[in-house]
């Protein structure tokens, strides 16, 4: 089910009405059944994968907790890691590596075709796989005590608001909220409505109205495009993917809030970041934290000297790119972000005295934000392109063809009309330092903002509904 569909809101209305009249454990059973219905609506056959992950990690965590020998704990943990990564690798990466291996063997004179399989990538498998893995790893590290309630753990794995596109919740945040009695609806109503409203605005008004511009640019032959057309297509995609993904996360926060759950913030005004580290503390925060805690730190983090720190940054981002998709463009995207982290880290090592003061000045910071935003926009070219060949071709056109066409005027006008109010709103929130600035404002201010959202949703619905971009990951 899509959050921006009528069927979902009918489904949620039934859930929330029944939820209010049930005791705590009844609420949990309702949410578990609702979560499986929510996921099964897409394809009921892949419910088995969630169930298998749930069973494995429930018993693995219990086994780790009850074991007294460190080596035995490690062996039990490997069962979870191998099972989860095995399922993820098979469904997400098998065909990619089969094709690449066949081409490599052909290149060295060994024509051995490796058969690809007609398999569908299960929606959200990357998200719930990482979530269940974090549970068993945290039990192994002693950060989480495993629950003995299997059905409550099953709800932790499958909780429908964040099941298919995050945020990736840690067990020590979400699981206690499942096990303990939650606040009543009235205590969370205002904040929940805010998250849903801004999320729908970002998804339906911003992301879905940017999609036709983006699709027009990236679906046409590169030879038919001019540099400004490609540039406006990249800008449009920057706001499409942000509106789409942060919109989903906000709606997930909102519907969870109405049921008494506090999900993690996944986005905090990322386009106001001034450097890569700042960006990854604002964009897809729960994945960034997962990669930091379960990959970067175990590799050694920044404890092994400057050179190995840079290596660890690159390896983390390469695997972060591969997490997003089985394709060379995603690997290149991760490599590029690794280079950004390394370049900025090296620059920080060398930055001293007057140079540091200039960079920290208000004007200097503004320029750094604008500059870094364009570095991020280039990364979105890598992310959105169909192939590396398309990336190279578009880069060539960007520096050789400067024709400004009617499409550029139209697309630029659309981009400014839809995105500028969002940028202004987020600048206001950023300056205040209060992520709930809208909620905490005077009721007239809040009413004006909500009225704007409502008018835009009513007057400018997208021509066609767009599936959430991160459903493919």
KAKA-V446778 format. One record per residue. N is the residue number from 1. RES is the residue in three letters. SS is DSSP state (A for helix, B for strand, O for the rest). Layout:
n res ss
N RES SS
N RES SS
This chain:
n res ss
1 UNK O
2 UNK O
3 UNK O
4 UNK O
5 UNK O
6 UNK A
7 UNK A
8 UNK A
9 UNK A
10 UNK A
11 UNK A
12 UNK A
13 UNK A
14 UNK A
15 UNK A
16 UNK A
17 UNK A
18 UNK A
19 UNK A
20 UNK A
21 UNK O
22 UNK O
23 UNK O
24 UNK A
25 UNK A
26 UNK A
27 UNK A
28 UNK A
29 UNK A
30 UNK A
31 UNK A
32 UNK A
33 UNK A
34 UNK A
35 UNK A
36 UNK A
37 UNK A
38 UNK A
39 UNK A
40 UNK A
41 UNK A
42 UNK A
43 UNK A
44 UNK A
45 UNK A
46 UNK A
47 UNK A
48 UNK A
49 UNK A
50 UNK A
51 UNK A
52 UNK A
53 UNK A
54 UNK A
55 UNK A
56 UNK A
57 UNK A
58 UNK A
59 UNK A
60 UNK A
61 UNK A
62 UNK A
63 UNK A
64 UNK A
65 UNK A
66 UNK A
67 UNK O
68 UNK O
69 UNK O
70 UNK A
71 UNK A
72 UNK A
73 UNK A
74 UNK A
75 UNK A
76 UNK A
77 UNK A
78 UNK A
79 UNK A
80 UNK A
81 UNK A
82 UNK A
83 UNK A
84 UNK A
85 UNK A
86 UNK A
87 UNK A
88 UNK A
89 UNK A
90 UNK A
91 UNK A
92 UNK A
93 UNK A
94 UNK A
95 UNK A
96 UNK A
97 UNK A
98 UNK A
99 UNK A
100 UNK A
101 UNK A
102 UNK A
103 UNK A
104 UNK A
105 UNK A
106 UNK A
107 UNK A
108 UNK O
109 UNK O
110 UNK O
111 UNK O
112 UNK O
113 UNK O
114 UNK O
115 UNK O
116 UNK O
117 UNK O
118 UNK O
119 UNK O
120 UNK O
121 UNK O
122 UNK O
123 UNK O
124 UNK O
125 UNK A
126 UNK A
127 UNK A
128 UNK A
129 UNK A
130 UNK A
131 UNK A
132 UNK A
133 UNK A
134 UNK A
135 UNK A
136 UNK A
137 UNK A
138 UNK A
139 UNK A
140 UNK A
141 UNK A
142 UNK O
143 UNK O
144 UNK O
145 UNK O
146 UNK O
147 UNK O
148 UNK O
149 UNK O
150 UNK A
151 UNK A
152 UNK A
153 UNK A
154 UNK A
155 UNK A
156 UNK A
157 UNK A
158 UNK A
159 UNK O
160 UNK A
161 UNK A
162 UNK A
163 UNK O
164 UNK O
165 UNK O
166 UNK O
167 UNK O
168 UNK O
169 UNK O
170 UNK O
171 UNK A
172 UNK A
173 UNK A
174 UNK A
175 UNK A
176 UNK A
177 UNK A
178 UNK A
179 UNK A
180 UNK O
181 UNK O
182 UNK O
183 UNK O
184 UNK O
185 UNK A
186 UNK A
187 UNK A
188 UNK A
189 UNK A
190 UNK A
191 UNK A
192 UNK A
193 UNK A
194 UNK A
195 UNK A
196 UNK A
197 UNK A
198 UNK A
199 UNK A
200 UNK A
201 UNK A
202 UNK A
203 UNK A
204 UNK A
205 UNK A
206 UNK A
207 UNK A
208 UNK A
209 UNK A
210 UNK A
211 UNK A
212 UNK A
213 UNK A
214 UNK A
215 UNK A
216 UNK A
217 UNK A
218 UNK A
219 UNK A
220 UNK O
221 UNK O
222 UNK A
223 UNK A
224 UNK A
225 UNK O
226 UNK O
227 UNK A
228 UNK A
229 UNK A
230 UNK A
231 UNK A
232 UNK A
233 UNK A
234 UNK A
235 UNK A
236 UNK A
237 UNK A
238 UNK A
239 UNK A
240 UNK A
241 UNK A
242 UNK A
243 UNK A
244 UNK A
245 UNK A
246 UNK A
247 UNK A
248 UNK A
249 UNK A
250 UNK A
251 UNK A
252 UNK A
253 UNK A
254 UNK A
255 UNK A
256 UNK A
257 UNK A
258 UNK A
259 UNK O
260 UNK O
261 UNK O
262 UNK O
263 UNK O
264 UNK O
265 UNK O
266 UNK O
267 UNK O
268 UNK O
269 UNK O
270 UNK A
271 UNK A
272 UNK A
273 UNK O
274 UNK O
275 UNK O
276 UNK A
277 UNK A
278 UNK A
279 UNK A
280 UNK A
281 UNK O
282 UNK O
283 UNK O
284 UNK O
285 UNK A
286 UNK A
287 UNK A
288 UNK A
289 UNK A
290 UNK A
291 UNK A
292 UNK A
293 UNK A
294 UNK A
295 UNK A
296 UNK A
297 UNK A
298 UNK A
299 UNK A
300 UNK O
301 UNK O
302 UNK O
303 UNK O
304 UNK O
305 UNK O
306 UNK A
307 UNK A
308 UNK A
309 UNK A
310 UNK A
311 UNK A
312 UNK A
313 UNK A
314 UNK A
315 UNK A
316 UNK A
317 UNK A
318 UNK A
319 UNK A
320 UNK A
321 UNK A
322 UNK A
323 UNK A
324 UNK A
325 UNK O
326 UNK O
327 UNK O
328 UNK A
329 UNK A
330 UNK A
331 UNK A
332 UNK A
333 UNK A
334 UNK A
335 UNK A
336 UNK A
337 UNK A
338 UNK A
339 UNK A
340 UNK A
341 UNK A
342 UNK A
343 UNK A
344 UNK A
345 UNK A
346 UNK A
347 UNK A
348 UNK A
349 UNK A
350 UNK A
351 UNK O
352 UNK O
353 UNK A
354 UNK A
355 UNK A
356 UNK A
357 UNK A
358 UNK A
359 UNK A
360 UNK A
361 UNK O
362 UNK A
363 UNK A
364 UNK A
365 UNK A
366 UNK A
367 UNK A
368 UNK A
369 UNK A
370 UNK A
371 UNK A
372 UNK A
373 UNK A
374 UNK A
375 UNK A
376 UNK A
377 UNK A
378 UNK A
379 UNK A
380 UNK A
381 UNK A
382 UNK A
383 UNK A
384 UNK A
385 UNK O
386 UNK O
387 UNK O
388 UNK A
389 UNK A
390 UNK A
391 UNK A
392 UNK A
393 UNK A
394 UNK A
395 UNK A
396 UNK A
397 UNK A
398 UNK A
399 UNK O
400 UNK O
401 UNK O
402 UNK O
403 UNK O
404 UNK O
405 UNK O
406 UNK A
407 UNK A
408 UNK A
409 UNK A
410 UNK A
411 UNK A
412 UNK A
413 UNK A
414 UNK A
415 UNK A
416 UNK A
417 UNK A
418 UNK A
419 UNK A
420 UNK A
421 UNK A
422 UNK A
423 UNK A
424 UNK A
425 UNK A
426 UNK A
427 UNK A
428 UNK A
429 UNK A
430 UNK A
431 UNK A
432 UNK A
433 UNK O
434 UNK O
435 UNK O
436 UNK O
437 UNK O
438 UNK O
439 UNK O
440 UNK O
441 UNK O
442 UNK O
443 UNK A
444 UNK A
445 UNK A
446 UNK A
447 UNK A
448 UNK A
449 UNK A
450 UNK A
451 UNK A
452 UNK A
453 UNK A
454 UNK A
455 UNK A
456 UNK A
457 UNK A
458 UNK A
459 UNK A
460 UNK O
461 UNK O
462 UNK O
463 UNK O
464 UNK O
465 UNK O
466 UNK O
467 UNK O
468 UNK O
469 UNK A
470 UNK A
471 UNK A
472 UNK A
473 UNK O
